[in-house]
Amino acid sequence: MAGKTINTPTTYTPSPTSQNKKRSSIFTGSDWVRPDGRGLHQCRPAFLRTGAVNSASGSAYAEFGNTKVIVSVFGPRESKKAMMYSDMGRLNCNASESKDLSSMLLKALEGAIILESFPKTTVDVFALGVGVWWNIPYIAGDLPVVISCASLALADAGIMLYDMVASVSMSCLGKNLVIDPVSEEESYQDGGLMITCMPSRNEVTQMTVTGEWSTPKIHEAMQLCLDACSKLGKIMRSCLKEAVSAPQE
């Protein structure tokens, strides 16, 4: 399938925010601006396209700020392991040989795939980070990009899904909630939250909570993440529609 890009950078901010005035320091008590100048509840611009790898059954490229990811999907193809377990299909995920990242990617995606649609076969998902961030232990803010990109690649491969899977993370920094954090912000966070969901079905496939949270803060953070996931899901579907309608070379 020919790749199709979104023409303009797209944001999926969960709620309107006013622009912050630039200050000289980033973290000074409660008076700071984000390293990339975004508002507290403003996600990074999302650039997406499908058909990034010609040799794959399906693929996608995602760029969220400085985080760049390519995901390739191969299959369904015959699998002895899948035949041994049941008549349902089997999903394998490999995120650059990282067992933790691969396991979390599998858990996030598996619930959204109609496994019985490819019995006794296997679908393999390979995620590759572009840039130096992949050579260090994964950063929580990068994982949602990997998950969302993988969902787009599965759809591009024609794998039957209950819904697209979108993922967004949140950091709690003192009294502030910071959506879609970068590594510098995560290093200061008191608590972290990642939600992965199927937006059209309003179902969460994975939620990870770390650190300390008050009940009101975690509820607010969850709602902001779900709102952002819903908007990201629309961007992902738009990308697929544009790829299908693009003239074939």
C-alpha positions as CSV (number, residue, x, y, z in Angstrom):
1,M,0.0,0.0,0.0
2,A,1.3,3.4,-0.9
3,G,2.1,5.6,2.1
4,K,0.0,8.6,2.9
5,T,1.0,11.4,5.2
6,I,-1.2,13.8,7.1
7,N,-0.6,17.1,5.3
8,T,-0.2,19.3,8.4
9,P,1.1,18.6,11.9
10,T,-1.8,17.5,14.0
11,T,-2.3,18.0,17.7
12,Y,-4.8,16.2,20.0
13,T,-4.9,18.5,23.0
14,P,-7.6,17.2,25.3
15,S,-8.8,20.7,26.3
16,P,-8.1,24.3,25.3
17,T,-5.1,25.8,27.0
18,S,-3.7,29.3,27.0
19,Q,-0.1,29.7,25.9
20,N,2.4,30.0,28.6
21,K,4.8,33.0,28.8
22,K,8.4,31.9,28.3
23,R,10.6,32.0,31.4
24,S,14.3,31.5,31.8
25,S,14.0,28.4,34.0
26,I,12.0,25.2,33.4
27,F,11.6,23.8,36.9
28,T,11.3,26.5,39.6
29,G,8.7,25.6,42.1
30,S,5.3,25.8,40.5
31,D,6.4,28.5,38.1
32,W,7.9,26.8,35.0
33,V,7.4,26.1,31.3
34,R,7.7,22.8,29.5
35,P,11.0,22.2,27.7
36,D,9.4,22.3,24.3
37,G,7.1,25.2,25.1
38,R,3.8,23.3,25.1
39,G,0.9,24.0,27.5
40,L,0.5,21.6,30.4
41,H,-2.4,19.8,28.7
42,Q,-1.1,20.0,25.2
43,C,0.2,16.9,23.4
44,R,3.1,16.8,21.0
45,P,2.2,17.3,17.3
46,A,1.5,13.9,15.7
47,F,2.8,13.0,12.3
48,L,1.6,9.6,11.0
49,R,1.8,7.6,7.8
50,T,1.2,4.0,6.7
51,G,3.2,1.9,4.2
52,A,6.6,2.8,5.6
53,V,8.1,-0.7,4.9
54,N,7.3,-2.2,1.5
55,S,8.3,-5.7,2.4
56,A,5.9,-6.0,5.3
57,S,2.3,-7.0,5.3
58,G,1.6,-3.6,6.9
59,S,3.6,-0.9,8.5
60,A,3.4,2.6,10.0
61,Y,5.7,5.5,10.9
62,A,4.9,7.8,13.8
63,E,6.7,11.0,14.8
64,F,5.7,12.7,18.1
65,G,8.1,15.5,18.8
66,N,11.6,13.9,18.9
67,T,10.2,10.4,19.3
68,K,10.2,8.5,16.0
69,V,9.0,5.0,15.5
70,I,8.6,2.5,12.7
71,V,6.5,-0.6,13.2
72,S,6.3,-3.5,10.7
73,V,3.7,-6.3,10.7
74,F,4.2,-9.7,9.1
75,G,1.5,-12.3,8.7
76,P,-0.8,-14.0,9.4
77,R,1.5,-16.9,8.6
78,E,1.4,-20.6,9.7
79,S,2.5,-21.2,13.2
80,K,3.0,-24.6,15.0
81,K,2.9,-22.8,18.3
82,A,-0.5,-21.3,17.5
83,M,-1.8,-24.7,16.4
84,M,-0.7,-26.2,19.7
85,Y,-2.6,-23.8,21.8
86,S,-6.0,-23.4,20.1
87,D,-7.8,-22.5,16.9
88,M,-7.2,-18.8,17.7
89,G,-4.4,-16.8,16.2
90,R,-1.3,-15.8,18.1
91,L,0.3,-12.3,18.4
92,N,4.0,-11.9,18.9
93,C,5.6,-8.5,19.6
94,N,9.3,-7.6,19.4
95,A,10.3,-4.1,20.4
96,S,14.0,-3.9,19.6
97,E,14.8,-6.9,21.8
98,S,13.5,-5.2,25.0
99,K,11.5,-7.8,26.9
100,D,9.7,-5.3,29.1
101,L,8.7,-3.1,26.2
102,S,7.7,-6.1,24.1
103,S,5.6,-7.5,26.9
104,M,3.8,-4.2,27.5
105,L,3.2,-3.8,23.8
106,L,1.7,-7.2,23.6
107,K,-0.7,-6.6,26.5
108,A,-1.8,-3.3,25.1
109,L,-2.6,-4.7,21.6
110,E,-3.8,-8.2,22.2
111,G,-7.2,-7.3,23.6
112,A,-8.0,-5.2,20.5
113,I,-7.3,-7.9,17.9
114,I,-9.9,-10.4,16.8
115,L,-7.6,-13.5,17.2
116,E,-10.2,-15.9,15.9
117,S,-10.1,-14.2,12.5
118,F,-6.7,-15.9,11.8
119,P,-6.8,-19.4,13.4
120,K,-3.6,-21.4,13.8
121,T,-1.5,-18.6,12.4
122,T,0.8,-16.0,13.9
123,V,1.0,-12.2,13.4
124,D,4.4,-10.7,14.2
125,V,4.9,-7.1,15.2
126,F,8.3,-5.5,15.1
127,A,8.9,-2.0,16.5
128,L,12.0,0.0,15.8
129,G,12.9,3.3,17.3
130,V,14.6,5.9,15.2
131,G,17.2,7.9,17.2
132,V,19.3,7.4,20.3
133,W,16.4,7.0,22.8
134,W,15.9,3.4,21.8
135,N,19.4,2.5,23.0
136,I,18.6,3.3,26.6
137,P,15.9,1.7,28.9
138,Y,12.6,2.7,27.5
139,I,11.0,5.9,28.6
140,A,7.3,5.8,29.6
141,G,6.5,8.8,27.4
142,D,7.8,6.9,24.3
143,L,5.8,3.7,25.0
144,P,2.4,5.3,24.0
145,V,3.9,6.3,20.6
146,V,5.1,2.7,20.0
147,I,1.6,1.3,20.9
148,S,-0.3,3.8,18.8
149,C,2.0,3.2,15.8
150,A,1.7,-0.6,16.2
151,S,-2.1,-0.3,16.1
152,L,-1.9,1.7,12.9
153,A,0.5,-0.9,11.3
154,L,-1.9,-3.7,12.2
155,A,-4.8,-1.9,10.6
156,D,-2.6,-1.3,7.5
157,A,-1.9,-5.0,7.3
158,G,-5.6,-5.8,7.2
159,I,-5.6,-7.5,10.6
160,M,-9.2,-7.4,12.0
161,L,-9.5,-5.2,15.1
162,Y,-12.3,-4.4,17.4
163,D,-11.1,-0.9,17.3
164,M,-7.9,1.2,16.9
165,V,-5.7,1.3,20.0
166,A,-4.5,4.8,21.1
167,S,-2.2,5.5,24.1
168,V,-1.3,8.6,26.1
169,S,0.7,9.2,29.2
170,M,0.6,11.7,32.0
171,S,3.0,13.0,34.6
172,C,2.1,14.5,38.0
173,L,4.6,17.3,38.8
174,G,3.7,18.8,42.2
175,K,0.3,20.3,41.7
176,N,0.5,20.2,37.9
177,L,-0.7,17.5,35.5
178,V,1.5,17.3,32.4
179,I,0.2,15.3,29.5
180,D,2.4,13.5,27.0
181,P,5.6,14.2,29.0
182,V,9.2,14.1,27.6
183,S,12.0,12.4,29.4
184,E,13.1,15.6,31.2
185,E,9.7,16.0,32.7
186,E,9.4,12.4,33.6
187,S,12.6,12.7,35.6
188,Y,10.9,15.2,37.9
189,Q,7.5,13.5,38.2
190,D,5.9,12.5,41.5
191,G,3.6,10.1,39.7
192,G,3.1,8.6,36.2
193,L,0.1,7.3,34.4
194,M,-0.3,5.6,31.0
195,I,-3.7,4.7,29.5
196,T,-4.2,2.6,26.4
197,C,-7.7,2.3,25.1
198,M,-10.0,1.5,22.2
199,P,-11.6,5.0,21.8
200,S,-14.7,4.1,19.8
201,R,-15.6,1.3,22.3
202,N,-14.6,3.4,25.3
203,E,-12.6,0.4,26.6
204,V,-9.2,0.5,28.3
205,T,-6.8,-2.3,27.3
206,Q,-4.0,-1.3,29.6
207,M,-3.4,1.1,32.4
208,T,-0.1,1.7,34.2
209,V,0.2,3.8,37.4
210,T,3.4,4.7,39.2
211,G,4.4,7.0,42.1
212,E,2.0,8.9,44.4
213,W,-1.4,10.2,43.3
214,S,-4.3,11.7,45.2
215,T,-7.8,10.4,44.3
216,P,-8.9,13.7,42.6
217,K,-5.6,14.0,40.6
218,I,-5.8,10.4,39.3
219,H,-9.4,10.9,38.2
220,E,-8.6,14.1,36.4
221,A,-5.5,12.6,34.8
222,M,-7.5,9.6,33.6
223,Q,-10.1,11.8,32.0
224,L,-7.5,13.9,30.3
225,C,-5.8,10.8,28.9
226,L,-9.0,9.3,27.7
227,D,-10.0,12.6,26.0
228,A,-6.6,12.7,24.3
229,C,-6.8,9.1,23.2
230,S,-10.2,9.7,21.6
231,K,-8.7,12.6,19.6
232,L,-5.6,10.6,18.7
233,G,-7.8,7.8,17.5
234,K,-9.6,10.1,15.1
235,I,-6.2,11.2,13.7
236,M,-5.2,7.5,13.2
237,R,-8.4,6.7,11.4
238,S,-8.0,9.8,9.2
239,C,-4.5,8.6,8.3
240,L,-5.9,5.2,7.2
241,K,-8.7,6.7,5.2
242,E,-6.3,9.0,3.4
243,A,-4.0,6.1,2.6
244,V,-6.8,4.1,1.1
245,S,-8.1,6.9,-1.0
246,A,-4.6,7.8,-2.3
247,P,-3.9,6.9,-5.9
248,Q,-1.8,3.7,-6.3
249,E,1.5,4.1,-8.1
